[in-house]
Amino acid sequence: SWSDHGLFSLSAAVTGQVALEQHIRALAVREGGGVTFQCSMSGVSMSSCYMFWYRQGPRGSLDWVFREGDAYGEGFQDRLKGTVESSRNRFTL
């Protein structure tokens, strides 16, 4: 379920001289608490990529959380808000 602890990570398939940085790597949050995850990209504009957030569950499985264009994985839409700021090359969850 959503209340299971998990690690949120960004996945990107890119080639060439591209750097993708997730600013918070791992974080423990009490249930009901809020947190913001953010990543930035250099070397290419985010507007030319499809950006996704995934959650890694306790057994290592990956759950799709958010994709740009306001698309959410099952069970995440009412609990999270994702945004893409292509002009700033920033992706936030």
C-alpha positions as CSV (number, residue, x, y, z in Angstrom):
1,S,0.0,0.0,0.0
2,W,1.0,3.7,-0.3
3,S,1.8,3.8,3.4
4,D,4.6,1.3,2.9
5,H,8.0,2.9,3.2
6,G,9.8,3.3,0.0
7,L,12.6,5.2,-1.8
8,F,11.6,7.6,-4.5
9,S,13.9,7.8,-7.4
10,L,14.0,9.4,-10.8
11,S,14.5,7.4,-13.9
12,A,15.8,8.9,-17.2
13,A,17.0,7.3,-20.3
14,V,19.5,9.7,-21.9
15,T,22.6,9.6,-24.0
16,G,25.6,11.8,-24.6
17,Q,26.8,14.4,-22.1
18,V,23.8,14.7,-19.9
19,A,23.8,14.9,-16.1
20,L,20.8,14.2,-13.9
21,E,20.9,15.1,-10.2
22,Q,18.4,14.1,-7.6
23,H,18.9,16.6,-4.7
24,I,17.6,14.3,-2.0
25,R,18.8,10.7,-2.3
26,A,16.9,9.1,0.6
27,L,14.8,10.4,3.4
28,A,12.7,9.0,6.3
29,V,9.4,10.8,6.8
30,R,6.7,10.2,9.4
31,E,3.4,9.1,8.0
32,G,1.3,12.2,7.2
33,G,4.4,14.4,6.9
34,G,5.3,16.2,3.7
35,V,8.5,16.2,1.7
36,T,9.6,17.6,-1.7
37,F,11.8,15.7,-4.0
38,Q,13.5,17.6,-6.8
39,C,15.9,16.9,-9.6
40,S,17.6,18.9,-12.2
41,M,19.2,18.1,-15.6
42,S,22.1,19.6,-17.5
43,G,23.3,18.9,-21.0
44,V,19.9,18.7,-22.6
45,S,16.5,20.4,-22.1
46,M,13.9,18.4,-20.1
47,S,11.4,19.5,-22.8
48,S,13.1,16.9,-25.1
49,C,12.7,14.0,-22.6
50,Y,9.9,12.1,-20.9
51,M,10.4,12.4,-17.1
52,F,9.2,9.7,-14.6
53,W,9.3,9.3,-10.9
54,Y,9.3,5.8,-9.4
55,R,9.1,4.5,-5.9
56,Q,11.3,1.5,-4.9
57,G,9.4,-0.7,-2.5
58,P,10.9,-2.6,0.5
59,R,11.4,-5.7,-1.7
60,G,13.1,-3.8,-4.5
61,S,10.1,-3.6,-6.8
62,L,9.5,-0.3,-8.7
63,D,6.2,1.4,-8.6
64,W,5.5,4.1,-11.2
65,V,4.5,7.2,-9.3
66,F,4.3,10.2,-11.8
67,R,5.0,11.1,-15.4
68,E,5.0,14.6,-16.7
69,G,1.6,15.6,-18.2
70,D,-0.2,15.0,-14.8
71,A,-0.2,11.2,-15.2
72,Y,0.0,9.3,-11.9
73,G,0.4,5.6,-11.1
74,E,-2.4,3.8,-9.4
75,G,-3.0,5.0,-5.8
76,F,-0.7,8.1,-6.1
77,Q,-2.9,10.8,-7.7
78,D,-4.6,12.0,-4.5
79,R,-1.5,11.9,-2.4
80,L,1.2,13.5,-4.6
81,K,1.7,16.5,-6.9
82,G,4.3,16.4,-9.6
83,T,5.5,19.3,-11.8
84,V,7.9,19.8,-14.6
85,E,9.5,23.2,-15.1
86,S,11.2,22.7,-18.5
87,S,12.4,26.3,-18.7
88,R,14.4,25.7,-15.5
89,N,15.2,22.0,-16.2
90,R,13.6,21.1,-12.9
91,F,11.3,18.1,-12.1
92,T,9.6,18.1,-8.7
93,L,7.5,15.6,-6.8
